[in-house]
Amino acid sequence: MSRSDLSVVRALALIVALILPVRAFAVPVPAPLPAGQALYELRCKSCHEPAQGRAPGREQMAQRSASDIFVSLKSGAMKAMSQGLSDTDMRDIAGYLTAPAQSAQSGKSDSLSSLMMPAPSKPGTIDKLCPAGTTLKASASSWPLSGFDGASSRFQPHLGLTAQNVSRLKVKWSFAMEGGGQPVVLGGWVFATNRNGTFYALDGKTGCVLWSAADAQSRNTPLVLKNTASPSGWMVLIGQLDKRVRAFDAQDGKTLWYSPVLEDHVAASLTGAATASGDTLYVPVSSYEEAVSMSKTYACCTFRGSLVALDLRTGAQKWKTYTIDEAPSAYGRVNASGMPLKGPAGGAIWSAPSVDPVRGLVYAATGDSYTDIDTEGSDAIVAFDMVTGKIRWREQVTEGDNFVMGCNRKGPAATGNCPTELGPDHDFGASPILFTLPGGKQILLAGQKSGMAYGLSPDSGKQIWNTQVGVGGELGGIEWGMAADRAQLYVAMADLTGLFREAAGDKSPGLAKPGLSALDPKTGKIKWYTPSPAAPCGLKKTTYDLKGCMRAQSAAPSVIPGAIISGTTDGWLRAYEAKTGKIIWEYSSTAQTFSTVNGVPAQVGGGFDGMGPAIADGMVFVMSGFNGASRIAGNGRNVLLAFSVDGQ
């Protein structure tokens, strides 16, 4: 380098040295985003801000615990979306979403330092242990599985709680937990799953902990039954987020066996509860693939719903039958990332199957299709042979219901992973009910998100009647279940899509018809209808729930002689007179806080959604705060409420 060149370099260096401090002072270099925020904005934000389809909004996720979000990413609904992330990455996202001093509207913090703070601790719980020596014994009044019995009736015939004393129900105890499905009850023991991984056996009278099992993440309703493979003679089973069924000795909580992984698809899940008959357990398999398909980097779709039969003594698989016969294959379209789309897919089984030992059949209801390739296995009631798994008949009630989330109904649908023609999303989410009519003839009762109820022949699947009970929509319609005593069918109606439109200012007539109806099981004729009352509630407004309070009657109802108990997503639990539909008792879970048995001094209540109450030993056990499919009315933590007459 010449001397003149060196002089130029030195001059330039001096200019740079003089300019840089001024520039640094005037325009600061942006600090890098914290890892959790950067990952969230890259991988998650497009689906959650604003919330797409049934995805929870930013505010709703902030109400959940960091451990709950981590489990969802690691092994739950968001597992497919978190592919390629390490455990540290997922913890960073969970910590960011639950960090304090954040604006839920923008997803940005008030300061950089607040984002770097650790996630706040949620209210801690302390298990109150029961005295040792309690033995599990059968009682006359139990609720041992999701639908009460193998026919999925949700009818508790054993007196204890009656239509005459139901108006005197009061909360006897409460128990806080992160997530959880419908509890079941046997011999005064209450079994409840928990998304944070702790599976509980509680004393029904006090809520103290008889035993708990760790590493059992589940939103599944347990099944408890007598079985000689268990040392105590009693077995309790749950479907876990890892897509395995796990069997425990119901007396002490020790693990008896794990099933194989029932479905290796990344978006598969065990949502519906299992049902047993003889020495066989029947497990429905569902999926979140229609939600995962919102991602531009995911090629839709390859999941097929199935029913799996397991040996009750060992957990070994006996058979597995897909609801869709054809394996998915590429059909010529590609998504925005150039990935080939595949089909057919869908036909998830969201609810517990019903068993018919006399005919040797298992009945299951299926969800929608995900792709352009039509299939007979979606939106159908399917009868499987108990022994072989062979499909004996299949009745599809809605053809071409091809749907994934995040697609625009107002414009061309055939973009990304969207089907060319978007279907109405009219899954079956309710268990079929095998009902015996006067004289002994049987009929199969089914309810769909379309708002339609059906009566079918259990021998052939042929429709005997169909009745439009509500308006229906993507979020129900008939969402999670129906119930039947020995005289009537009781249909809870959500009609949440219409309620959202009402809340947004749409004054069109007939948008929604939420409430409870009684139907004649033989003819489908509506005998009475009681609208869901517009009532005060203490739920907070969220970005997805426009008002914070929606009176959707989404959860499955439960029945005792002369009365029906049914909850709504605005936090009200009510009892209805079976003969007239008159409301004879009501209770708001959001009108107060609860001092829980496990040490939370001011636990808030939430909406009633998903599976409904379990009624046993004269008490009502129900989960408040569960988000269900609608992702509204949640509070970040569920509370299991135990009601008894006069709180005694």
DONU-551020 format. One line per field, with one value per residue (C-alpha): x, y, z. Coordinates in pm, 1 decimal. Layout:
N
X <- c(X,...)
Y <- c(Y,...)
Z <- c(Z,...)
//
This chain:
648
X <- c(0.0,140.9,172.9,-107.5,-332.4,-256.3,-346.4,-684.3,-755.9,-666.9,-889.4,-1179.8,-1123.1,-1133.9,-1460.5,-1615.4,-1498.3,-1660.1,-1985.3,-2059.0,-2119.6,-2353.3,-2547.7,-2555.8,-2693.8,-2948.7,-3073.1,-3010.1,-2948.7,-3256.3,-3189.6,-3253.7,-3588.7,-3583.8,-3578.8,-3935.4,-4083.0,-3883.2,-3995.6,-4356.0,-4364.3,-4203.6,-4397.3,-4718.9,-4833.6,-5004.0,-5261.1,-5315.3,-5310.0,-5585.8,-5708.9,-5786.1,-6067.6,-6066.4,-5711.6,-5697.4,-5615.8,-5310.5,-5501.0,-5638.2,-5294.4,-5162.2,-5418.6,-5277.7,-4976.8,-4635.2,-4636.3,-4971.9,-4843.0,-4522.6,-4719.7,-4940.6,-4629.3,-4444.3,-4713.4,-5053.2,-5253.5,-4958.7,-4708.9,-4727.2,-4667.7,-4363.5,-4173.1,-3802.5,-3817.2,-3611.1,-3749.4,-3565.9,-3735.6,-4077.5,-4007.9,-3898.5,-4226.6,-4429.6,-4235.9,-4288.5,-4661.5,-4709.9,-4466.0,-4607.6,-4662.4,-4745.3,-5006.1,-5229.9,-5348.3,-5005.9,-4802.5,-4536.3,-4407.6,-4398.2,-4023.7,-3746.8,-3668.3,-4021.3,-3983.5,-3666.8,-3834.6,-3917.5,-4274.8,-4483.0,-4575.7,-4941.0,-5123.2,-4960.9,-5159.4,-5097.9,-5257.1,-5452.2,-5404.4,-5681.9,-5627.0,-5469.7,-5668.5,-5964.1,-6073.0,-6243.7,-6575.5,-6863.7,-7172.5,-7526.6,-7479.2,-7169.4,-7079.3,-6794.3,-6745.7,-6800.5,-7160.4,-7254.4,-7314.5,-7212.1,-7515.3,-7390.9,-7724.7,-7581.8,-7877.9,-7825.2,-8130.8,-8024.2,-8188.8,-7991.9,-8018.9,-8381.9,-8589.1,-8738.0,-8411.2,-8199.7,-8296.1,-8101.7,-7765.1,-7470.5,-7093.6,-6952.2,-6587.7,-6372.6,-6037.9,-5814.6,-5627.1,-5463.1,-5701.1,-5899.1,-6184.2,-6508.7,-6456.6,-6595.2,-6710.0,-6705.6,-6773.2,-6742.9,-6402.1,-6368.7,-6115.8,-6006.1,-5734.0,-5520.4,-5330.7,-5034.6,-4973.4,-5120.8,-5403.8,-5608.4,-5824.5,-6018.9,-6257.8,-6603.7,-6717.8,-6419.6,-6197.5,-5890.1,-5637.5,-5655.3,-5367.9,-5215.7,-5011.4,-4752.5,-4654.7,-5011.6,-5093.1,-5449.4,-5776.3,-5951.0,-6246.3,-6129.5,-6299.4,-6311.1,-6423.1,-6389.0,-6104.1,-5908.4,-5587.4,-5569.6,-5453.1,-5737.7,-5990.6,-6054.1,-5887.6,-5898.5,-5787.0,-5708.0,-5596.7,-5280.8,-5144.4,-4867.2,-5140.7,-5114.4,-5376.0,-5253.8,-5411.0,-5382.9,-5487.6,-5779.7,-5702.2,-5344.6,-5270.4,-4989.5,-4945.7,-5054.6,-4975.6,-4927.8,-5075.6,-4865.7,-4883.1,-5220.4,-5147.3,-4808.9,-4949.6,-4797.8,-5138.4,-5328.4,-5485.6,-5695.7,-5979.3,-6284.1,-6298.4,-6266.5,-6554.2,-6527.6,-6727.2,-6623.3,-6245.8,-6199.7,-6140.9,-6253.1,-6049.4,-6139.6,-5861.1,-5899.5,-5664.4,-5583.8,-5473.4,-5740.6,-5582.1,-5222.7,-5308.7,-5322.2,-4942.0,-4799.3,-4517.2,-4749.6,-4875.1,-5237.5,-5354.1,-5280.5,-5465.0,-5749.6,-5967.8,-5978.5,-6118.0,-5868.6,-5953.7,-5721.9,-5702.2,-5817.9,-5579.4,-5259.1,-5316.0,-5218.9,-5383.2,-5646.4,-5743.9,-5746.8,-5993.8,-5978.1,-6298.0,-6173.5,-6093.8,-5848.7,-5494.6,-5415.0,-5210.6,-5112.4,-5390.3,-5227.4,-5251.9,-4967.4,-4983.6,-4817.8,-4483.7,-4500.5,-4571.4,-4807.8,-5148.2,-5285.8,-5622.6,-5862.4,-5821.8,-6029.8,-6308.0,-6175.2,-6369.0,-6406.2,-6639.2,-6664.7,-6803.4,-7115.4,-7131.2,-7408.6,-7316.1,-7642.7,-7569.0,-7194.2,-7142.4,-6955.0,-7101.4,-6885.5,-6954.3,-6700.0,-6586.5,-6544.8,-6311.6,-5998.2,-5930.5,-6075.8,-6092.3,-6439.4,-6485.9,-6777.6,-6605.3,-6662.2,-6970.6,-7098.6,-7222.6,-7018.4,-7090.7,-6783.0,-6788.2,-6681.2,-6462.7,-6302.3,-6325.7,-6485.8,-6721.5,-7068.8,-7244.5,-7173.1,-7430.1,-7289.2,-7528.8,-7329.7,-7133.5,-6841.8,-6782.7,-6420.6,-6281.2,-5961.1,-5920.3,-5799.9,-5982.3,-6187.1,-6551.0,-6590.8,-6333.6,-6175.6,-6094.2,-5843.2,-5531.7,-5270.5,-5415.4,-5778.0,-6019.0,-6151.0,-6501.3,-6504.2,-6752.4,-6967.4,-6755.6,-7045.4,-6860.7,-7027.0,-6881.3,-7142.9,-7152.9,-7437.8,-7700.4,-7849.7,-8208.2,-8472.3,-8824.4,-9140.7,-9200.8,-8828.2,-8736.4,-8413.7,-8307.4,-7969.2,-7975.1,-7710.2,-7648.8,-7441.3,-7284.1,-7531.9,-7794.8,-7959.8,-8057.8,-8105.8,-8276.3,-8119.3,-8168.7,-7896.6,-7917.7,-7853.0,-7783.6,-8084.4,-8226.8,-8567.4,-8605.6,-8405.8,-8498.3,-8343.4,-8318.3,-8090.7,-7919.8,-7580.8,-7233.6,-6861.2,-6880.7,-7217.2,-7502.8,-7494.0,-7131.6,-7029.0,-7324.0,-7686.7,-7860.2,-8167.3,-8371.9,-8627.2,-8876.0,-8704.2,-8390.5,-8233.8,-8039.4,-7812.8,-7759.0,-7452.2,-7514.3,-7199.7,-7120.9,-7452.6,-7394.3,-7062.0,-7239.6,-7500.2,-7227.4,-7059.8,-7378.4,-7550.4,-7924.3,-8037.8,-8322.0,-8263.6,-7886.9,-7880.5,-8106.0,-7897.2,-8074.1,-8203.6,-8471.9,-8656.9,-8736.7,-8947.4,-8686.6,-8927.2,-9028.5,-8782.8,-9067.6,-8962.9,-9165.5,-9026.1,-8747.4,-8598.4,-8369.4,-8038.7,-8110.7,-7909.7,-7767.2,-7490.0,-7146.3,-6805.4,-6591.7,-6333.5,-6357.0,-6106.5,-6004.7,-6186.5,-6493.7,-6632.3,-6838.5,-6660.2,-6993.1,-7166.1,-7474.5,-7388.1,-7514.7,-7220.2,-7144.5,-7308.1,-7610.9,-7669.8,-8001.9,-8159.7,-8522.4,-8731.8,-8451.2,-8165.3,-7846.2,-7676.8,-7415.8,-7344.0,-7020.9,-7104.9,-7052.1,-7408.9,-7511.6,-7886.1,-8137.2,-8445.7,-8772.5,-8785.2,-9158.5,-9174.1,-8821.0,-8876.1,-8554.3,-8575.0,-8221.3,-7928.8,-7580.7,-7314.3,-6953.5,-6828.1,-7025.7,-6768.9,-6428.5,-6355.3,-6128.7,-6014.2,-5932.8,-5584.0,-5494.9,-5593.5,-5764.9,-5940.0,-5984.1,-6207.2,-6472.4,-6527.4,-6758.9,-6902.0,-6796.5,-6686.9,-6805.0,-7078.6,-7150.3,-7105.6,-7386.2,-7331.0,-7403.0,-7647.2,-7375.1,-7285.8,-6921.2,-6842.7,-6541.6,-6568.2,-6333.1,-6261.9,-6231.8,-6376.8,-6356.0,-6462.9,-6160.4,-6378.3,-6482.9,-6148.7,-5950.4,-5615.3,-5707.3,-6004.8,-6187.6,-6361.3,-6683.2,-6859.9,-7224.4,-7440.0,-7785.8,-7750.4,-7371.2,-7382.4)
Y <- c(0.0,341.7,630.4,815.1,510.1,483.6,847.8,788.7,485.8,682.7,968.9,736.7,567.9,905.5,995.9,661.7,706.4,1048.8,943.3,613.5,751.3,1015.8,753.4,517.1,795.6,911.6,571.5,290.3,-54.1,-266.3,-524.1,-881.3,-1025.8,-1265.5,-1625.3,-1703.8,-1399.2,-1457.5,-1819.6,-1726.4,-1460.6,-1695.5,-2014.2,-1922.2,-1562.7,-1596.7,-1840.3,-1670.4,-1295.6,-1265.2,-1612.3,-1827.7,-2082.0,-2254.7,-2151.1,-1961.6,-1591.2,-1429.8,-1324.8,-1672.3,-1831.7,-1578.8,-1707.9,-2059.1,-2183.1,-2217.6,-2591.5,-2632.7,-2454.6,-2658.4,-2985.6,-2871.9,-2805.0,-3114.5,-3381.9,-3218.9,-3034.2,-2825.4,-3109.7,-3102.1,-2725.5,-2755.3,-3001.4,-2911.6,-2718.4,-2830.6,-2856.7,-2530.5,-2361.8,-2475.9,-2359.3,-2021.5,-1986.0,-2088.5,-1846.1,-1560.3,-1623.5,-1625.8,-1341.0,-1037.5,-682.1,-780.9,-633.5,-916.0,-710.5,-658.1,-937.3,-678.0,-595.5,-254.7,-292.5,-522.6,-607.4,-735.6,-983.4,-1116.9,-1185.6,-1547.1,-1660.3,-1585.7,-1876.4,-1972.1,-2030.6,-2333.0,-2632.5,-2856.8,-3200.1,-3276.7,-3649.1,-3875.1,-4094.8,-4426.6,-4746.7,-4651.8,-4941.1,-4901.5,-5083.1,-5084.0,-4884.1,-4879.9,-4530.7,-4481.7,-4309.5,-4531.0,-4414.1,-4114.9,-4187.3,-4362.8,-4695.6,-4877.0,-4733.9,-4377.6,-4278.4,-4035.2,-4140.1,-4205.1,-4409.1,-4466.9,-4224.4,-4010.3,-3684.9,-3640.9,-3393.7,-3287.4,-3203.2,-3086.5,-2724.9,-2752.8,-2826.7,-2634.5,-2661.9,-2901.9,-2878.4,-2764.0,-2875.9,-2664.1,-2823.4,-2726.8,-2872.9,-3189.2,-3377.8,-3513.4,-3704.4,-4052.6,-4197.3,-4544.3,-4633.4,-4270.4,-4231.3,-3960.1,-4008.9,-3703.0,-3641.5,-3330.7,-3176.0,-3096.7,-3470.7,-3560.2,-3815.1,-3799.6,-4030.9,-3812.5,-3882.4,-3784.6,-3652.5,-3430.6,-3390.1,-3519.4,-3709.2,-4088.2,-4123.0,-3941.8,-4064.2,-3848.4,-3823.2,-3891.1,-3590.6,-3631.0,-3449.4,-3784.4,-3908.2,-4213.6,-4553.1,-4756.3,-5120.1,-5454.0,-5662.8,-5954.9,-5834.7,-5569.9,-5684.6,-5496.2,-5623.8,-5269.0,-5107.9,-4747.2,-4649.8,-4322.4,-4218.6,-4006.7,-3726.8,-3962.1,-4162.3,-4462.0,-4603.6,-4650.2,-4886.1,-4837.4,-5035.2,-4820.3,-4886.2,-4753.5,-4589.6,-4825.8,-4866.5,-5208.7,-5166.3,-4927.1,-4997.0,-4952.3,-4608.3,-4635.0,-4394.4,-4261.5,-3962.2,-3644.4,-3473.3,-3770.3,-3757.2,-3961.3,-3718.8,-3943.1,-4179.5,-4554.7,-4798.4,-5163.1,-5477.9,-5822.2,-5850.1,-5577.8,-5203.3,-4989.7,-4671.1,-4390.8,-4197.6,-3833.7,-3560.7,-3191.3,-3207.7,-2965.2,-2708.1,-2797.1,-2741.0,-2365.8,-2376.7,-2295.0,-2542.1,-2836.9,-3054.7,-3152.7,-3422.2,-3781.4,-3860.4,-4114.0,-4169.4,-4518.1,-4741.4,-4963.3,-5274.2,-5361.7,-5662.1,-5536.6,-5762.4,-5673.2,-5368.1,-5566.9,-5454.7,-5691.1,-5492.1,-5144.2,-5026.6,-4694.8,-4499.5,-4419.9,-4724.7,-4570.1,-4474.2,-4106.7,-4029.6,-3721.9,-3598.0,-3326.3,-3006.0,-2840.6,-2592.4,-2249.0,-2411.3,-2638.5,-2947.5,-3203.8,-3233.7,-3575.9,-3732.8,-3868.1,-3778.4,-3701.4,-3908.0,-3852.7,-4011.5,-3739.1,-3912.0,-4236.9,-4530.2,-4714.4,-5092.1,-5333.7,-5682.5,-5833.3,-5743.2,-5770.8,-5410.7,-5099.3,-4769.3,-4461.6,-4116.7,-3951.6,-3599.5,-3416.8,-3471.3,-3256.8,-3265.1,-3239.3,-3617.3,-3710.6,-4009.7,-4207.3,-4226.0,-3864.2,-3720.7,-4073.3,-4321.1,-4640.3,-4987.3,-5206.1,-5579.4,-5626.1,-5929.0,-5856.5,-5478.7,-5515.6,-5231.9,-5385.5,-5068.4,-4698.2,-4417.6,-4088.8,-3799.9,-3512.3,-3562.3,-3345.9,-3182.7,-3104.0,-2860.4,-2735.8,-2431.0,-2089.8,-2092.8,-1797.3,-1868.8,-1533.1,-1596.8,-1878.8,-2160.0,-2353.3,-2184.6,-2333.0,-2643.5,-2534.9,-2762.5,-2628.6,-2609.3,-2552.3,-2770.2,-2660.5,-2844.8,-3052.6,-3322.6,-3561.9,-3485.7,-3667.8,-4037.9,-4233.9,-4348.0,-4698.1,-4648.5,-4910.7,-4805.0,-4925.5,-5281.0,-5362.3,-5232.3,-5033.4,-4717.2,-4546.1,-4172.9,-3935.3,-3559.3,-3346.7,-3000.3,-2913.5,-2890.5,-3205.6,-3503.6,-3847.3,-4174.6,-4473.7,-4847.9,-5021.2,-5315.9,-5128.8,-4762.0,-4658.3,-4323.8,-4353.9,-3982.6,-3658.8,-3336.5,-2991.2,-2886.9,-2581.4,-2367.2,-2539.9,-2429.6,-2491.0,-2489.5,-2666.7,-2730.8,-3044.9,-3033.3,-3275.4,-3493.2,-3576.4,-3775.0,-3996.5,-4132.7,-4406.7,-4172.0,-3879.8,-3767.1,-3445.6,-3234.9,-2948.6,-2687.1,-2459.2,-2253.0,-2062.0,-1943.7,-1759.3,-1618.1,-1474.4,-1305.8,-1164.2,-1029.6,-864.1,-672.6,-892.0,-844.7,-1103.9,-1319.1,-1684.5,-1671.4,-1896.7,-2116.8,-2218.6,-2417.1,-2756.7,-2957.7,-3281.2,-3510.9,-3822.6,-4095.3,-4288.2,-4003.1,-3719.9,-3481.8,-3189.4,-3201.6,-2886.9,-2631.1,-2407.5,-2130.4,-2068.0,-1759.8,-1444.2,-1412.6,-1220.9,-1378.4,-1281.2,-1402.6,-1165.0,-1038.2,-1198.6,-1123.6,-1431.7,-1424.3,-1084.5,-1036.8,-1266.5,-1436.3,-1672.4,-1875.4,-2168.4,-2501.5,-2699.6,-2952.3,-3292.8,-3295.0,-3557.4,-3697.1,-3825.7,-3940.1,-3628.5,-3378.4,-3286.8,-3105.6,-2902.8,-2624.7,-2331.2,-2164.4,-1848.4,-2040.8,-2135.6,-2485.3,-2553.0,-2825.3,-2864.2,-3040.4,-3338.9,-3312.1,-2943.7,-2808.2,-2559.1,-2444.4,-2559.4,-2471.9,-2265.5,-2179.0,-1942.1,-2055.8,-1703.5,-1517.2,-1598.3,-1754.1,-2088.3,-2177.8,-2514.8,-2828.5,-2823.6,-2477.1,-2214.3,-1940.5,-1752.6,-1990.9,-1842.4,-2042.9,-2061.4,-2190.7,-2541.4,-2703.0,-3042.4,-3340.6,-3274.6,-3366.7,-3706.4,-3779.2,-4040.0,-4099.9,-3808.0,-3565.0,-3381.3,-3360.7,-3123.6,-2940.1,-2562.2,-2364.5,-2629.2,-2462.4,-2739.2,-2685.3,-2322.6,-2201.5,-1958.0,-1930.3,-2056.7,-1906.2,-2081.7,-2330.1,-2560.3,-2616.1,-2944.4,-2862.4,-3114.2,-3033.8,-3203.8,-3140.1,-2846.8,-2884.7,-3176.1)
Z <- c(0.0,-95.7,147.6,-31.9,-5.7,364.2,412.6,247.8,469.6,782.6,676.9,612.7,947.4,1123.1,948.0,1046.5,1405.7,1421.2,1254.6,1429.0,1779.5,1638.1,1438.5,1733.7,1950.4,1696.7,1567.6,1817.1,1676.3,1765.3,2030.0,1916.1,2017.2,2311.3,2189.8,2297.4,2125.7,1807.1,1785.5,1861.2,1589.0,1338.3,1414.3,1595.3,1554.9,1215.5,1359.8,1696.3,1620.4,1531.4,1625.7,1324.0,1333.4,1671.3,1761.3,2093.0,2081.0,2238.2,2552.5,2604.9,2586.2,2838.8,3089.2,3072.6,3265.5,3106.3,3179.5,3002.8,2691.2,2696.7,2714.6,2425.1,2213.3,2327.5,2306.1,2264.3,2000.7,1880.1,1847.9,1469.4,1465.5,1693.4,1476.0,1476.8,1805.2,2101.8,2455.1,2531.1,2234.4,2354.6,2710.2,2572.2,2380.6,2685.3,2904.9,2660.8,2631.1,3009.6,3093.8,3279.2,3153.1,2798.0,2571.4,2455.4,2163.0,2007.4,2161.2,2255.9,2600.5,2763.9,2799.0,2692.1,3053.1,3114.5,2831.3,2985.1,3319.7,3397.8,3354.2,3664.4,3880.4,3869.1,4197.6,4355.9,4468.6,4766.7,4762.3,5077.0,5125.6,5252.6,5556.6,5461.3,5448.9,5229.3,5007.6,4670.6,4663.2,4419.1,4507.6,4371.3,4231.7,4016.3,3687.2,3565.3,3204.5,2979.5,2877.7,3207.2,3028.5,2709.9,2528.5,2602.5,2756.8,3016.1,3236.8,3608.5,3717.2,4078.7,4315.3,4554.4,4372.1,4265.1,4068.5,4401.6,4579.3,4283.7,4359.9,4687.4,4523.6,4668.0,4616.9,4876.6,4765.6,4474.7,4333.5,4105.9,3818.3,3488.6,3237.8,3277.1,3121.7,3260.0,3585.9,3647.9,3979.9,4133.6,4496.6,4604.7,4436.0,4170.9,3888.8,3687.4,3428.7,3413.0,3121.9,3346.7,3378.1,3717.2,3718.8,4038.2,4245.8,4489.7,4773.4,4652.8,4990.2,5073.1,4764.1,4945.6,4730.9,4756.3,4508.4,4212.7,3917.2,3742.2,3375.0,3261.8,3041.7,2922.2,2849.5,2831.1,3037.2,3236.2,3236.6,3559.0,3564.0,3736.1,3593.9,3735.6,3569.2,3840.8,4188.4,4358.2,4104.4,3976.9,3675.6,3553.0,3201.7,3025.5,2677.0,2703.7,2487.2,2375.3,2194.0,2425.1,2657.4,3013.0,3265.8,3642.3,3945.0,4058.9,4426.8,4441.9,4103.7,4005.8,3631.5,3501.6,3131.9,2843.1,2502.9,2190.3,2027.3,1854.8,1569.2,1455.5,1265.5,1409.7,1445.3,1592.1,1938.0,2179.3,2251.3,2284.2,2579.4,2543.6,2597.3,2704.8,2645.0,2764.4,2750.0,2487.6,2505.3,2207.8,2159.7,1914.3,1737.9,1630.7,1509.3,1490.0,1127.7,1012.0,1248.6,1160.7,795.0,855.8,835.2,492.0,549.3,611.1,325.6,382.4,452.5,551.7,875.4,880.7,1184.8,1330.3,1599.6,1783.9,1988.2,2278.0,2509.2,2849.2,3038.6,2854.8,2632.5,2323.1,2000.5,1861.2,1554.1,1405.7,1141.5,958.7,900.3,547.8,336.9,89.1,186.6,105.0,-207.0,-410.0,-638.7,-846.3,-644.0,-451.9,-164.9,-137.5,-53.9,-357.7,-149.4,-304.3,-141.0,-55.5,17.5,119.3,485.7,793.7,947.8,1301.0,1586.8,1849.3,2095.3,2287.1,2085.9,2200.6,2230.5,2133.7,2259.6,2134.8,1771.4,1821.3,1705.1,1811.9,1689.3,1630.3,1485.5,1253.8,1170.7,842.5,546.2,506.5,132.3,-218.1,-235.8,-115.3,111.2,251.6,590.7,695.1,873.1,920.5,1177.1,1143.2,1283.1,1346.2,1413.9,1776.0,1709.1,1371.7,1334.7,994.1,902.2,890.9,775.8,733.3,699.9,573.6,632.9,475.0,154.4,46.4,384.7,298.9,554.0,716.5,936.5,820.0,485.1,364.0,287.2,110.1,-160.9,-359.9,-120.5,-332.2,-195.3,34.0,197.8,152.6,-33.9,-364.2,-219.3,154.0,342.2,639.1,901.6,1031.3,1225.2,1460.9,1805.3,2012.4,2099.7,1937.4,2188.7,2163.5,2285.2,2361.9,2265.1,2440.7,2321.5,2299.7,1952.9,1946.5,1764.1,1732.6,1811.3,1677.8,1682.1,1442.0,1444.7,1168.4,1443.3,1307.3,1522.5,1366.5,1443.0,1262.6,1243.1,1448.9,1208.7,883.5,958.3,750.5,861.7,1029.4,1103.1,1110.2,1286.6,1258.2,1622.6,1595.1,1332.0,1345.9,1242.3,1270.7,1652.2,1679.6,1659.1,1863.3,1975.6,2251.9,2335.9,2398.3,2672.9,2702.9,2989.1,2928.1,2759.5,2583.4,2401.7,2534.2,2285.7,2397.5,2125.9,2105.5,1788.4,1881.7,1528.2,1520.1,1867.5,1751.6,1462.5,1699.1,1926.3,1628.0,1554.9,1296.8,1350.2,1095.8,1230.9,1316.7,1359.7,1665.3,1874.0,2176.5,2445.0,2546.3,2364.2,2436.1,2141.5,2100.2,2029.7,1806.9,1573.4,1633.0,1714.6,1936.6,2259.1,2421.7,2377.5,2647.8,2518.9,2696.8,2909.8,2857.1,3206.5,3386.2,3388.2,3516.5,3228.3,3088.7,2733.9,2497.8,2141.7,2013.9,2235.4,2138.9,2453.5,2697.6,2772.0,2529.0,2621.4,2394.7,2532.6,2400.8,2675.6,2694.9,2932.0,3201.5,3325.9,3646.1,3677.3,3617.1,3556.3,3320.4,3425.5,3152.7,3143.9,2913.9,2807.4,3005.0,3329.3,3421.0,3530.6,3531.0,3608.6,3387.8,3457.4,3221.3,3154.3,3064.6,3021.6,3304.2,3473.2,3836.5,3955.6,3831.5,3949.8,3815.1,3845.4,3768.9,4034.8,4305.6,4356.3,4519.7,4807.4,4678.1,4871.0,4721.1,4845.7,4587.7,4792.0,4510.0,4217.4,3948.7,3766.0,3391.9,3125.5,3098.8,2773.0,2646.7,2846.7,3099.8,3461.6,3625.5,3874.5,4146.2,4514.4,4519.3,4401.2,4079.7,3968.9,3682.7,3539.7,3507.7,3283.4,3019.6,2678.8,2464.4,2088.2,2098.0,2297.3,2490.6,2852.7,2979.0,3263.3,3240.7,3510.6,3552.0,3876.0,3952.2,4137.2,4360.6,4437.0,4698.2,4842.2,5084.6,5051.7,5296.7)
//
